[in-house]
């Protein structure tokens, strides 16, 4: 990948972010994408911690695709993938004011813990 930014509208990714997203290893670092034709409209990823049972997750969805089920579909598949490799907990940070994302995460698992830290919420999704 060359250049400062790779852009397949509507999501533009910096070169360093794209490199991180493409640094995959089965069961350790996984990424999923949502497409509209050949355009990326969403990305979800987890990275397994050193202890092996916990992974940090992140989801990015293009603004115009919010509230169309993209994040739900990506997170459901990410949870299934994580469970399949023995991950028992996904951890992610969400802005306090992003109530839609917080509600989505809570709706997908009966066991979600929230911890407030410096302007964001750390959310722990128990998978076991």
matplotlib code that plots the C-alpha trace (Angstrom):
import matplotlib.pyplot as plt

x = [0.0, 1.4, 0.4, -1.0, -4.6, -6.5, -10.0, -12.8, -15.6, -17.4, -14.7, -11.2, -8.4, -4.9, -2.0, -1.1, -4.7, -5.0, -1.7, -3.1, -6.4, -4.5, -2.1, -4.2, -3.4, -6.1, -7.5, -5.3, -6.1, -9.3, -11.1, -14.4, -15.7, -19.1, -19.4, -21.9, -20.8, -17.1, -17.2, -16.2, -19.0, -17.9, -15.0, -14.9, -11.8, -10.5, -7.0, -6.4, -4.6, -1.4, -3.5, -5.4, -9.0, -9.7, -9.6, -10.0, -12.6, -13.4, -16.1, -16.1, -19.2, -19.6, -21.9, -24.5, -24.7, -25.4, -28.8, -28.9, -27.8, -24.2, -22.7, -25.1, -24.2, -20.4, -20.5, -22.6, -20.1, -17.1, -18.6, -19.2, -15.6, -14.1, -16.2, -15.0, -11.3, -11.9, -12.0, -14.3, -14.4, -14.4, -13.4, -14.0, -14.1, -17.2, -17.7, -20.1, -22.5, -22.6, -25.8, -26.7, -23.4, -23.7, -27.3, -26.3, -23.5, -25.8, -28.5, -26.1, -25.1, -26.9, -23.5, -22.1, -20.2, -19.5, -16.7, -16.5, -13.0, -12.0, -14.8, -15.5, -17.0, -15.0, -17.4, -16.7, -18.8, -18.7, -18.8, -18.7]
y = [0.0, 3.4, 7.0, 8.6, 7.5, 4.8, 5.8, 3.6, 5.9, 6.1, 5.0, 6.5, 4.7, 6.0, 3.9, 2.9, 2.0, -0.1, -1.8, -2.7, -4.0, -6.2, -7.6, -10.7, -14.1, -16.7, -16.8, -13.9, -10.9, -11.2, -8.6, -8.5, -6.0, -5.0, -4.1, -2.3, -3.6, -3.1, -0.3, -0.9, 0.5, -1.2, -2.9, -4.9, -6.4, -8.1, -8.5, -11.2, -10.2, -12.0, -14.1, -15.6, -15.5, -11.7, -9.7, -6.0, -5.2, -2.2, -1.4, 1.3, 2.0, 4.8, 7.6, 7.1, 3.4, 4.0, 2.5, 0.1, -3.0, -3.0, -2.8, -5.4, -7.9, -7.2, -7.6, -10.7, -12.3, -11.1, -12.6, -15.9, -15.9, -15.0, -17.8, -20.2, -19.8, -19.9, -16.2, -15.7, -11.9, -9.0, -5.6, -2.3, 1.4, 3.5, 7.2, 7.9, 9.8, 7.0, 5.5, 3.7, 1.7, 1.0, -0.3, -2.4, -4.1, -4.7, -6.2, -8.9, -10.5, -10.9, -10.4, -7.0, -4.9, -1.2, 0.7, 4.5, 5.8, 9.4, 10.3, 6.8, 3.5, 0.3, -2.4, -6.1, -8.7, -12.1, -14.8, -18.0]
z = [0.0, -0.9, -0.2, 2.9, 2.5, 0.8, -0.1, -1.5, -0.6, 1.7, 4.2, 3.9, 5.7, 6.5, 5.4, 9.0, 9.8, 6.6, 7.4, 10.9, 9.5, 7.0, 9.7, 10.2, 11.8, 12.1, 15.6, 16.8, 14.6, 12.5, 10.4, 8.6, 6.0, 4.8, 1.2, -1.0, -4.4, -4.3, -1.8, 1.9, 4.1, 7.4, 9.1, 12.3, 13.9, 17.0, 18.3, 20.9, 24.1, 25.3, 27.8, 25.0, 26.3, 25.8, 22.6, 21.9, 19.2, 17.1, 14.5, 11.9, 9.7, 7.2, 8.4, 5.7, 6.6, 10.3, 11.4, 8.5, 10.4, 9.2, 12.7, 14.0, 11.2, 11.6, 15.4, 15.3, 13.0, 15.0, 18.2, 16.4, 15.0, 18.5, 20.2, 17.5, 18.5, 22.3, 23.1, 26.1, 26.3, 23.8, 25.1, 23.3, 23.9, 23.1, 23.5, 26.4, 24.1, 21.5, 23.0, 19.8, 19.8, 23.5, 23.1, 20.1, 22.1, 25.1, 22.8, 21.4, 24.7, 28.1, 29.8, 29.0, 31.6, 31.3, 33.0, 32.6, 31.9, 30.8, 28.4, 27.1, 28.2, 28.2, 27.3, 28.1, 26.2, 27.9, 25.3, 27.4]

ax = plt.figure().add_subplot(projection="3d")
ax.plot(x, y, z, "-o")
ax.set_aspect("equal")
plt.show()
